[in-house]
């Protein structure tokens, strides 16, 4: 009888001990899973933070030390072509009105030609002549195109000088009006294909003939030169001047160029 009681006691001791061990195992597994879960969450959070940092780097990548957006050399030159195109529209109006024997503000034409001289010829084209053309010639790439572009720069300067001189008159005689129409037409006829060839052929090839560092350095030089000649917001100030001439001549509103049914 006593032996049976001792066996019973041992069994009851074993059962709780087994439960304790099982519970311990469960807690250990749960604890391990919990730690793994925490580690997983921590890793995900670290990855998220790293991703956010990468995004911030990408955002800052296109900015200079002043926090301003960097503009690549081709982009810089192409937006200046956009400014020139708006002047070509002013010249178009001069061609149309003078060709019909109508009046047009010679002051407005003179001011437009003045922007061509100061911003397009003395700055924009000088950038191309000092930074782009020599590199293409050194690399022996597109040399025939570069030669023609340089010739057209010289021809354009001659035309602009004549437009500025004629625009100083209060009125134009019939023969002078015809000459002005010819000058404006020659300028537009040359510069539309001129800038189109640069935008679609010359500028896209620039990255292929210079290193990344040289490419970036060129953009910085462009920015410094622009600020030196025209102030901090040089390009924007020129756009405002062109817009002022457009308003004076009644061609500022873009909607007027939309075909009517």
Backbone as CSV, one residue per row, in Angstrom:
resi,resn,N_x,N_y,N_z,CA_x,CA_y,CA_z,C_x,C_y,C_z
1,UNK,0.846,-1.203,0.000,0.000,0.000,0.000,0.868,1.233,0.000
2,UNK,1.894,1.197,0.829,2.814,2.317,0.914,3.532,2.526,-0.399
3,UNK,3.911,1.464,-1.071,4.588,1.569,-2.363,3.708,2.239,-3.409
4,UNK,2.425,1.917,-3.377,1.486,2.520,-4.332,1.365,4.016,-4.093
5,UNK,1.358,4.429,-2.824,1.267,5.860,-2.512,2.521,6.588,-2.988
6,UNK,3.701,5.959,-2.785,4.929,6.583,-3.236,4.957,6.725,-4.756
7,UNK,4.455,5.697,-5.451,4.375,5.770,-6.910,3.468,6.894,-7.336
8,UNK,2.322,7.035,-6.625,1.358,8.090,-6.944,1.973,9.462,-6.778
9,UNK,2.728,9.648,-5.703,3.383,10.936,-5.442,4.388,11.248,-6.528
10,UNK,5.191,10.236,-6.914,6.191,10.459,-7.959,5.551,10.838,-9.284
11,UNK,4.429,10.190,-9.582,3.723,10.499,-10.853,3.217,11.937,-10.854
12,UNK,2.610,12.339,-9.707,2.093,13.725,-9.615,3.210,14.733,-9.678
13,UNK,4.415,14.338,-9.208,5.558,15.245,-9.298,6.062,15.360,-10.731
14,UNK,6.011,14.235,-11.429,6.503,14.206,-12.816,5.619,15.033,-13.742
15,UNK,4.300,14.905,-13.547,3.360,15.599,-14.454,3.534,17.111,-14.416
16,UNK,3.518,17.742,-13.203,3.745,19.193,-13.179,5.100,19.563,-13.753
17,UNK,6.107,18.706,-13.485,7.436,19.010,-14.011,7.430,19.001,-15.533
18,UNK,6.693,18.044,-16.112,6.581,17.984,-17.581,5.874,19.220,-18.131
19,UNK,4.789,19.577,-17.390,4.051,20.781,-17.834,4.941,22.009,-17.790
20,UNK,5.761,22.062,-16.727,6.660,23.210,-16.562,7.677,23.269,-17.706
21,UNK,8.224,22.074,-17.993,9.205,22.003,-19.093,8.563,22.389,-20.419
22,UNK,7.332,21.836,-20.652,6.626,22.164,-21.905,6.347,23.660,-22.006
23,UNK,5.866,24.206,-20.887,5.583,25.641,-20.879,6.856,26.460,-21.115
24,UNK,7.961,25.948,-20.493,9.233,26.634,-20.676,9.666,26.635,-22.124
25,UNK,9.459,25.443,-22.758,9.800,25.335,-24.185,8.957,26.294,-25.013
26,UNK,7.657,26.310,-24.696,6.735,27.209,-25.429,7.159,28.658,-25.264
27,UNK,7.475,29.014,-23.997,7.901,30.396,-23.735,9.210,30.708,-24.450
28,UNK,10.111,29.732,-24.466,11.394,29.940,-25.131,11.198,30.153,-26.628
29,UNK,10.331,29.295,-27.228,10.036,29.422,-28.658,9.372,30.757,-28.952
30,UNK,8.386,31.084,-28.087,7.681,32.353,-28.266,8.641,33.524,-28.124
31,UNK,9.523,33.403,-27.115,10.495,34.472,-26.907,11.421,34.616,-28.087
32,UNK,11.877,33.472,-28.627,12.750,33.493,-29.797,12.044,34.105,-30.996
33,UNK,10.766,33.705,-31.163,9.975,34.255,-32.280,9.805,35.759,-32.106
34,UNK,9.586,36.141,-30.828,9.395,37.571,-30.563,10.634,38.361,-30.882
35,UNK,11.796,37.814,-30.489,13.059,38.488,-30.774,13.284,38.580,-32.277
36,UNK,12.985,37.456,-32.974,13.125,37.466,-34.445,12.220,38.515,-35.064
37,UNK,10.999,38.604,-34.528,10.042,39.580,-35.048,10.544,40.993,-34.823
38,UNK,11.065,41.218,-33.593,11.602,42.544,-33.282,12.785,42.885,-34.180
39,UNK,13.670,41.868,-34.385,14.817,42.092,-35.251,14.382,42.400,-36.675
40,UNK,13.351,41.638,-37.124,12.819,41.853,-38.474,12.265,43.265,-38.616
41,UNK,11.491,43.691,-37.607,10.914,45.040,-37.635,12.011,46.091,-37.622
42,UNK,13.056,45.811,-36.799,14.167,46.748,-36.704,14.895,46.882,-38.036
43,UNK,15.092,45.717,-38.702,15.759,45.735,-39.997,14.929,46.492,-41.029
44,UNK,13.605,46.247,-40.978,12.715,46.942,-41.917,12.776,48.445,-41.698
45,UNK,12.808,48.845,-40.421,12.861,50.270,-40.094,14.185,50.876,-40.564
46,UNK,15.298,50.084,-40.364,16.601,50.556,-40.826,16.619,50.723,-42.334
47,UNK,16.011,49.726,-43.033,15.951,49.804,-44.497,15.141,51.011,-44.940
48,UNK,14.025,51.250,-44.225,13.171,52.395,-44.553,13.941,53.698,-44.385
49,UNK,14.697,53.786,-43.259,15.470,54.992,-43.007,16.558,55.163,-44.058
50,UNK,17.209,54.022,-44.435,18.223,54.087,-45.484,17.612,54.519,-46.809
51,UNK,16.401,53.988,-47.075,15.695,54.358,-48.302,15.350,55.839,-48.321
52,UNK,14.906,56.326,-47.155,14.579,57.754,-47.055,15.815,58.604,-47.281
53,UNK,16.966,58.125,-46.729,18.214,58.861,-46.918,18.606,58.885,-48.385
54,UNK,18.428,57.727,-49.069,18.745,57.646,-50.498,17.880,58.592,-51.297
55,UNK,16.586,58.658,-50.911,15.673,59.568,-51.612,16.101,61.011,-51.424
56,UNK,16.501,61.325,-50.180,16.958,62.685,-49.893,18.214,63.008,-50.692
57,UNK,19.103,61.985,-50.812,20.316,62.197,-51.589,19.981,62.461,-53.049
58,UNK,18.996,61.697,-53.566,18.584,61.885,-54.956,18.005,63.273,-55.173
59,UNK,17.248,63.740,-54.172,16.660,65.079,-54.277,17.747,66.145,-54.264
60,UNK,18.758,65.918,-53.401,19.819,66.903,-53.265,20.849,66.792,-54.376
61,UNK,20.803,65.657,-55.087,21.798,65.404,-56.125,21.759,66.465,-57.208
62,UNK,20.573,66.948,-57.536,20.426,67.949,-58.583,20.509,69.368,-58.071
63,UNK,21.064,69.560,-56.864,21.171,70.896,-56.293,22.622,71.243,-56.041
64,UNK,22.923,72.542,-56.122,24.269,72.981,-55.817,24.394,73.292,-54.340
65,UNK,25.535,73.884,-53.946,25.786,74.166,-52.533,24.792,75.168,-51.962
66,UNK,24.170,75.967,-52.805,23.213,76.966,-52.354,21.799,76.405,-52.276
67,UNK,21.649,75.110,-52.622,20.331,74.495,-52.574,19.504,74.770,-53.820
68,UNK,20.122,75.334,-54.862,19.410,75.634,-56.099,19.541,74.462,-57.062
69,UNK,18.571,74.343,-57.962,18.574,73.242,-58.915,19.735,73.395,-59.902
70,UNK,20.494,72.315,-60.093,21.558,72.321,-61.084,20.952,72.214,-62.476
71,UNK,21.548,72.946,-63.419,21.098,72.896,-64.809,22.279,72.420,-65.640
72,UNK,22.089,71.351,-66.406,23.176,70.817,-67.223,23.490,71.796,-68.359
73,UNK,24.713,71.753,-68.912,25.075,72.660,-70.007,24.097,72.624,-71.195
74,UNK,23.726,71.420,-71.710,22.764,71.417,-72.823,21.412,72.023,-72.443
75,UNK,20.926,71.704,-71.240,19.642,72.252,-70.798,19.714,73.771,-70.699
76,UNK,20.835,74.265,-70.181,21.040,75.707,-70.042,20.989,76.379,-71.408
77,UNK,21.699,75.815,-72.369,21.752,76.390,-73.711,20.409,76.286,-74.429
78,UNK,19.701,75.182,-74.197,18.420,74.978,-74.876,17.335,75.913,-74.357
79,UNK,17.331,76.205,-73.061,16.329,77.146,-72.572,16.636,78.555,-73.078
80,UNK,17.915,78.842,-73.311,18.275,80.127,-73.913,17.818,80.186,-75.369
81,UNK,17.798,79.035,-76.014,17.216,78.971,-77.363,15.723,79.282,-77.312
82,UNK,15.080,78.867,-76.225,13.663,79.193,-76.067,13.449,80.691,-75.999
83,UNK,14.349,81.377,-75.300,14.290,82.842,-75.241,14.485,83.440,-76.631
84,UNK,15.452,82.911,-77.357,15.697,83.388,-78.722,14.476,83.161,-79.596
85,UNK,13.818,82.022,-79.448,12.625,81.738,-80.255,11.527,82.775,-80.041
86,UNK,11.408,83.260,-78.814,10.400,84.289,-78.547,10.768,85.601,-79.243
87,UNK,12.052,85.863,-79.371,12.481,87.053,-80.121,12.223,86.860,-81.611
88,UNK,12.391,85.630,-82.087,12.097,85.359,-83.502,10.624,85.625,-83.810
89,UNK,9.742,85.386,-82.842,8.316,85.699,-83.035,8.099,87.210,-83.117
90,UNK,8.876,87.959,-82.359,8.809,89.426,-82.441,9.271,89.878,-83.827
91,UNK,10.347,89.254,-84.303,10.826,89.562,-85.656,9.789,89.174,-86.710
92,UNK,9.103,88.051,-86.500,8.041,87.635,-87.427,6.985,88.720,-87.565
93,UNK,6.609,89.296,-86.426,5.605,90.361,-86.442,6.118,91.568,-87.217
94,UNK,7.401,91.901,-87.026,8.000,93.010,-87.775,7.976,92.750,-89.267
95,UNK,8.287,91.518,-89.658,8.266,91.140,-91.075,6.867,91.308,-91.652
96,UNK,5.859,90.839,-90.919,4.474,90.891,-91.395,3.981,92.334,-91.520
97,UNK,4.161,93.106,-90.476,3.628,94.475,-90.479,4.358,95.373,-91.470
98,UNK,5.673,95.315,-91.452,6.429,96.157,-92.389,6.203,95.710,-93.828
99,UNK,6.041,94.406,-94.031,5.781,93.879,-95.365,4.449,94.354,-95.925
100,UNK,3.489,94.625,-95.026,2.172,95.135,-95.434,2.135,96.662,-95.487
101,UNK,3.242,97.283,-95.165,3.273,98.742,-95.127,2.673,99.308,-93.849
102,UNK,2.532,98.478,-92.820,1.968,98.921,-91.548,3.082,99.373,-90.598
103,UNK,2.683,100.124,-89.601,3.658,100.608,-88.613,3.938,99.547,-87.553
104,UNK,5.119,99.604,-87.011,5.494,98.794,-85.850,6.495,99.595,-85.040
105,UNK,6.496,99.414,-83.781,7.412,100.153,-82.918,8.864,99.771,-83.219
106,UNK,9.596,100.735,-83.758,11.017,100.487,-84.023,11.790,100.356,-82.708
107,UNK,11.288,101.026,-81.682,11.916,100.911,-80.367,11.840,99.459,-79.873
108,UNK,10.675,98.838,-80.073,10.497,97.446,-79.643,11.427,96.521,-80.415
109,UNK,11.535,96.738,-81.730,12.444,95.922,-82.542,13.890,96.139,-82.112
110,UNK,14.228,97.387,-81.818,15.587,97.701,-81.381,15.914,97.063,-80.034
111,UNK,14.931,97.081,-79.128,15.141,96.460,-77.816,15.305,94.941,-77.937
112,UNK,14.519,94.346,-78.831,14.637,92.897,-79.056,16.011,92.557,-79.626
113,UNK,16.464,93.375,-80.580,17.790,93.157,-81.175,18.894,93.390,-80.139
114,UNK,18.644,94.315,-79.212,19.614,94.570,-78.152,19.785,93.362,-77.245
115,UNK,18.696,92.659,-76.979,18.771,91.428,-76.168,19.514,90.345,-76.937
116,UNK,19.281,90.286,-78.249,20.004,89.321,-79.077,21.505,89.576,-78.976
117,UNK,21.878,90.847,-79.059,23.305,91.175,-79.004,23.912,90.862,-77.636
118,UNK,23.276,91.366,-76.564,23.872,91.238,-75.230,23.785,89.828,-74.668
119,UNK,22.624,89.184,-74.854,22.431,87.877,-74.218,22.738,86.714,-75.152
120,UNK,22.258,86.781,-76.382,22.436,85.658,-77.304,23.846,85.637,-77.887
121,UNK,24.262,86.759,-78.446,25.548,86.782,-79.151,26.753,86.919,-78.209
122,UNK,26.686,87.903,-77.292,27.839,88.171,-76.425,27.946,87.200,-75.249
123,UNK,26.885,86.476,-74.963,26.940,85.511,-73.859,26.697,84.073,-74.339
124,UNK,25.476,83.790,-74.806,25.102,82.424,-75.193,26.048,81.850,-76.252
125,UNK,26.233,82.583,-77.332,27.093,82.073,-78.413,28.560,82.025,-77.986
126,UNK,28.942,82.940,-77.128,30.320,82.919,-76.626,30.561,81.673,-75.771
127,UNK,29.539,81.253,-75.020,29.652,80.011,-74.249,29.896,78.831,-75.192
128,UNK,29.138,78.796,-76.269,29.299,77.711,-77.245,30.690,77.758,-77.875
129,UNK,31.136,78.961,-78.211,32.428,79.118,-78.892,33.617,78.840,-77.966
130,UNK,33.456,79.135,-76.677,34.556,78.946,-75.729,34.590,77.551,-75.112
131,UNK,33.425,76.937,-74.933,33.355,75.681,-74.190,32.993,74.462,-75.046
132,UNK,32.099,74.633,-76.018,31.624,73.481,-76.788,32.421,73.254,-78.071
133,UNK,32.474,74.253,-78.918,33.087,74.073,-80.228,34.533,73.562,-80.145
134,UNK,35.379,74.127,-79.269,36.760,73.622,-79.190,36.835,72.146,-78.792
135,UNK,35.930,71.704,-77.944,35.941,70.298,-77.501,35.555,69.363,-78.642
136,UNK,34.587,69.784,-79.457,34.216,68.959,-80.606,35.349,68.932,-81.635
137,UNK,36.011,70.063,-81.817,37.134,70.116,-82.758,38.295,69.257,-82.263
138,UNK,38.569,69.301,-80.953,39.638,68.490,-80.377,39.336,67.000,-80.518
139,UNK,38.051,66.636,-80.338,37.640,65.233,-80.456,37.414,64.821,-81.906
140,UNK,37.541,65.782,-82.818,37.311,65.539,-84.250,35.904,64.980,-84.508
141,UNK,34.929,65.554,-83.809,33.528,65.145,-83.942,32.686,66.325,-84.440
142,UNK,31.834,66.061,-85.425,30.894,67.057,-85.953,31.603,68.355,-86.348
143,UNK,32.797,68.233,-86.850,33.587,69.420,-87.184,32.979,70.241,-88.331
144,UNK,32.365,69.577,-89.286,31.722,70.304,-90.388,30.551,71.132,-89.870
145,UNK,29.776,70.536,-88.977,28.640,71.250,-88.384,29.136,72.437,-87.568
146,UNK,30.155,72.221,-86.770,30.711,73.297,-85.941,31.197,74.461,-86.805
147,UNK,31.832,74.145,-87.909,32.325,75.182,-88.820,31.187,76.060,-89.331
148,UNK,30.085,75.434,-89.720,28.929,76.188,-90.224,28.292,77.008,-89.112
149,UNK,28.184,76.432,-87.922,27.585,77.144,-86.790,28.382,78.402,-86.468
150,UNK,29.705,78.310,-86.518,30.557,79.474,-86.256,30.368,80.539,-87.330
151,UNK,30.266,80.127,-88.567,30.028,81.074,-89.665,28.687,81.785,-89.486
152,UNK,27.686,81.040,-89.048,26.364,81.637,-88.843,26.347,82.576,-87.651
153,UNK,27.143,82.302,-86.633,27.267,83.249,-85.516,27.786,84.594,-86.031
154,UNK,28.808,84.533,-86.863,29.380,85.768,-87.410,28.367,86.493,-88.287
155,UNK,27.654,85.737,-89.112,26.646,86.344,-89.984,25.528,86.974,-89.157
156,UNK,25.116,86.303,-88.099,24.058,86.826,-87.242,24.448,88.131,-86.576
157,UNK,25.697,88.234,-86.142,26.169,89.466,-85.496,26.126,90.645,-86.467
158,UNK,26.455,90.371,-87.716,26.393,91.433,-88.725,24.968,91.907,-88.947
159,UNK,24.018,90.968,-88.997,22.610,91.325,-89.186,22.087,92.105,-87.981
160,UNK,22.417,91.641,-86.789,21.932,92.296,-85.569,22.430,93.731,-85.486
161,UNK,23.671,93.955,-85.835,24.227,95.312,-85.801,23.438,96.243,-86.721
162,UNK,23.044,95.753,-87.879,22.283,96.572,-88.828,20.861,96.843,-88.310
163,UNK,20.239,95.829,-87.697,18.887,96.009,-87.154,18.900,97.064,-86.053
164,UNK,19.875,96.981,-85.173,19.978,97.948,-84.071,20.170,99.358,-84.622
165,UNK,21.015,99.507,-85.623,21.279,100.818,-86.220,20.027,101.381,-86.881
166,UNK,19.311,100.570,-87.656,18.117,101.040,-88.356,16.973,101.336,-87.395
167,UNK,16.918,100.611,-86.300,15.837,100.788,-85.328,15.957,102.098,-84.559
168,UNK,17.104,102.776,-84.680,17.295,104.068,-84.005,16.517,105.191,-84.696
169,UNK,16.127,104.944,-85.952,15.359,105.948,-86.706,13.948,106.072,-86.146
170,UNK,13.362,107.245,-86.268,11.976,107.445,-85.810,10.999,106.774,-86.767
171,UNK,11.315,106.892,-88.053,10.490,106.234,-89.075,11.407,105.639,-90.140
172,UNK,10.840,104.746,-90.928,11.600,104.122,-92.000,11.000,104.483,-93.352
173,UNK,11.854,104.851,-94.264,11.387,105.073,-95.629,11.040,103.717,-96.245
174,UNK,10.375,103.769,-97.374,9.919,102.529,-97.999,11.080,101.571,-98.256
175,UNK,12.186,102.101,-98.819,13.327,101.228,-99.112,13.985,100.695,-97.829
176,UNK,13.949,101.525,-96.768,14.502,101.078,-95.488,13.627,99.999,-94.843
177,UNK,12.297,100.172,-95.013,11.379,99.153,-94.499,11.625,97.818,-95.181
178,UNK,11.853,97.872,-96.495,12.123,96.655,-97.244,13.434,96.007,-96.797
179,UNK,14.421,96.864,-96.500,15.700,96.342,-96.020,15.541,95.700,-94.635
180,UNK,14.746,96.353,-93.773,14.512,95.802,-92.436,13.817,94.450,-92.533
181,UNK,12.842,94.347,-93.420,12.142,93.075,-93.624,13.132,92.001,-94.062
182,UNK,14.041,92.374,-94.957,15.031,91.414,-95.448,15.976,90.982,-94.327
183,UNK,16.405,91.924,-93.495,17.303,91.589,-92.389,16.626,90.653,-91.381
184,UNK,15.397,91.003,-91.005,14.653,90.177,-90.044,14.396,88.786,-90.610
185,UNK,14.057,88.723,-91.889,13.778,87.436,-92.540,15.029,86.578,-92.619
186,UNK,16.163,87.207,-92.994,17.423,86.468,-93.093,17.828,85.902,-91.728
187,UNK,17.631,86.711,-90.694,17.998,86.274,-89.347,17.153,85.068,-88.926
188,UNK,15.829,85.179,-89.094,14.933,84.087,-88.697,15.164,82.828,-89.521
189,UNK,15.350,83.033,-90.802,15.549,81.882,-91.700,16.819,81.111,-91.329
190,UNK,17.830,81.814,-90.867,19.080,81.151,-90.494,19.019,80.539,-89.101
191,UNK,18.438,81.273,-88.144,18.545,80.835,-86.759,17.593,79.713,-86.372
192,UNK,16.486,79.564,-87.056,15.597,78.451,-86.697,16.270,77.101,-86.981
193,UNK,16.815,76.888,-88.164,17.529,75.617,-88.371,18.845,75.559,-87.596
194,UNK,19.452,76.710,-87.362,20.709,76.767,-86.603,20.521,76.187,-85.204
195,UNK,19.549,76.712,-84.481,19.346,76.230,-83.105,18.762,74.817,-83.083
196,UNK,18.004,74.459,-84.124,17.446,73.107,-84.194,18.564,72.070,-84.347
197,UNK,19.582,72.391,-85.149,20.708,71.467,-85.320,21.507,71.349,-84.020
198,UNK,21.665,72.448,-83.335,22.386,72.397,-82.063,21.621,71.554,-81.037
199,UNK,20.303,71.781,-80.957,19.481,71.072,-79.967,19.401,69.571,-80.229
200,UNK,19.342,69.195,-81.501,19.097,67.784,-81.835,20.348,66.997,-82.214
201,UNK,21.426,67.681,-82.544,22.641,66.976,-82.971,23.841,67.299,-82.077
202,UNK,24.169,68.575,-81.956,25.383,68.958,-81.234,25.286,68.705,-79.734
203,UNK,24.275,69.283,-79.096,24.180,69.188,-77.635,24.063,67.746,-77.123
204,UNK,23.259,66.887,-77.776,23.172,65.501,-77.273,24.498,64.737,-77.330
205,UNK,25.419,65.181,-78.190,26.701,64.491,-78.331,27.736,64.955,-77.315
206,UNK,27.431,66.021,-76.595,28.421,66.594,-75.686,28.874,65.607,-74.617
207,UNK,27.932,64.872,-74.030,28.271,63.908,-72.967,29.232,62.824,-73.462
208,UNK,29.207,62.559,-74.744,30.028,61.469,-75.286,31.495,61.857,-75.446
209,UNK,31.774,63.160,-75.433,33.156,63.589,-75.693,33.828,64.226,-74.477
210,UNK,33.099,64.323,-73.353,33.696,64.862,-72.125,33.414,63.916,-70.961
211,UNK,34.250,64.003,-69.939,34.041,63.185,-68.741,32.896,63.763,-67.919
212,UNK,32.415,62.981,-66.960,31.329,63.441,-66.093,31.755,64.671,-65.291
213,UNK,32.985,64.643,-64.780,33.489,65.782,-64.008,33.594,67.028,-64.864
214,UNK,34.062,66.852,-66.093,34.196,67.981,-67.008,32.818,68.539,-67.377
215,UNK,31.868,67.638,-67.549,30.493,68.028,-67.881,29.890,68.869,-66.757
216,UNK,30.053,68.392,-65.515,29.520,69.121,-64.361,30.236,70.453,-64.168
217,UNK,31.541,70.444,-64.359,32.341,71.666,-64.213,31.920,72.721,-65.225
218,UNK,31.587,72.266,-66.430,31.140,73.181,-67.476,29.840,73.874,-67.068
219,UNK,28.931,73.104,-66.465,27.670,73.683,-66.005,27.897,74.745,-64.945
220,UNK,28.848,74.497,-64.045,29.167,75.472,-63.006,29.763,76.738,-63.607
221,UNK,30.610,76.568,-64.620,31.204,77.723,-65.295,30.137,78.561,-65.994
222,UNK,29.180,77.891,-66.638,28.085,78.601,-67.296,27.338,79.472,-66.292
223,UNK,27.047,78.875,-65.131,26.285,79.592,-64.100,27.061,80.809,-63.590
224,UNK,28.358,80.614,-63.356,29.200,81.720,-62.876,29.267,82.849,-63.902
225,UNK,29.434,82.487,-65.171,29.530,83.495,-66.237,28.233,84.281,-66.388
226,UNK,27.108,83.552,-66.293,25.807,84.227,-66.400,25.612,85.218,-65.254
227,UNK,25.929,84.775,-64.049,25.764,85.650,-62.885,26.708,86.850,-62.952
228,UNK,27.897,86.625,-63.467,28.878,87.707,-63.591,28.415,88.772,-64.574
229,UNK,27.794,88.359,-65.672,27.373,89.311,-66.706,26.006,89.930,-66.454
230,UNK,25.088,89.146,-65.868,23.709,89.622,-65.775,23.132,89.621,-64.362
231,UNK,23.909,89.228,-63.383,23.382,89.167,-62.024,22.847,87.787,-61.689
232,UNK,22.373,87.639,-60.454,21.950,86.325,-59.935,20.845,85.688,-60.765
233,UNK,19.845,86.477,-61.169,18.719,85.940,-61.942,18.789,86.448,-63.382
234,UNK,19.954,86.261,-63.989,20.183,86.809,-65.330,19.211,86.311,-66.374
235,UNK,19.043,84.999,-66.449,18.142,84.438,-67.454,16.708,84.896,-67.220
236,UNK,16.266,84.835,-65.975,14.894,85.232,-65.638,14.642,86.703,-65.974
237,UNK,15.639,87.552,-65.748,15.475,88.976,-66.054,15.342,89.203,-67.558
238,UNK,16.055,88.395,-68.349,15.952,88.507,-69.807,14.587,88.035,-70.297
239,UNK,14.079,86.983,-69.681,12.735,86.505,-70.029,11.710,87.605,-69.751
240,UNK,11.856,88.294,-68.637,10.937,89.383,-68.287,11.014,90.515,-69.308
241,UNK,12.201,90.814,-69.777,12.371,91.879,-70.777,11.689,91.508,-72.094
242,UNK,11.869,90.260,-72.496,11.228,89.796,-73.737,9.709,89.822,-73.582
243,UNK,9.230,89.395,-72.418,7.785,89.413,-72.164,7.248,90.841,-72.237
244,UNK,8.029,91.801,-71.755,7.611,93.199,-71.819,7.447,93.685,-73.257
245,UNK,8.357,93.270,-74.128,8.261,93.640,-75.552,7.059,92.965,-76.192
246,UNK,6.830,91.705,-75.848,5.664,90.985,-76.375,4.367,91.687,-75.982
247,UNK,4.285,92.130,-74.745,3.080,92.831,-74.280,2.917,94.157,-75.019
248,UNK,4.022,94.841,-75.222,3.990,96.120,-75.940,3.456,95.949,-77.357
249,UNK,3.810,94.830,-77.984,3.399,94.582,-79.371,2.103,93.783,-79.478
250,UNK,1.554,93.337,-78.332,0.280,92.614,-78.340,0.379,91.153,-78.723
251,UNK,1.535,90.536,-78.484,1.676,89.112,-78.832,2.090,88.278,-77.611
252,UNK,1.801,88.782,-76.435,2.193,88.060,-75.221,1.284,86.873,-74.931
253,UNK,-0.019,87.024,-75.118,-0.971,85.972,-74.774,-0.803,84.760,-75.692
254,UNK,-0.504,83.635,-75.104,-0.239,82.424,-75.875,-1.467,81.932,-76.635
255,UNK,-2.649,82.145,-76.083,-3.884,81.625,-76.678,-4.149,82.162,-78.078
256,UNK,-3.601,83.331,-78.391,-3.853,83.917,-79.714,-3.198,83.127,-80.842
257,UNK,-2.270,82.227,-80.489,-1.594,81.431,-81.496,-2.303,80.091,-81.749
258,UNK,-3.370,79.841,-80.988,-4.156,78.606,-81.171,-5.063,78.766,-82.398
259,UNK,-5.006,77.827,-83.351,-5.871,77.922,-84.538,-7.349,77.948,-84.139
260,UNK,-8.124,78.779,-84.819,-9.563,78.877,-84.545,-10.331,78.092,-85.585
261,UNK,-11.365,77.412,-85.123,-12.173,76.577,-86.039,-13.058,77.457,-86.927
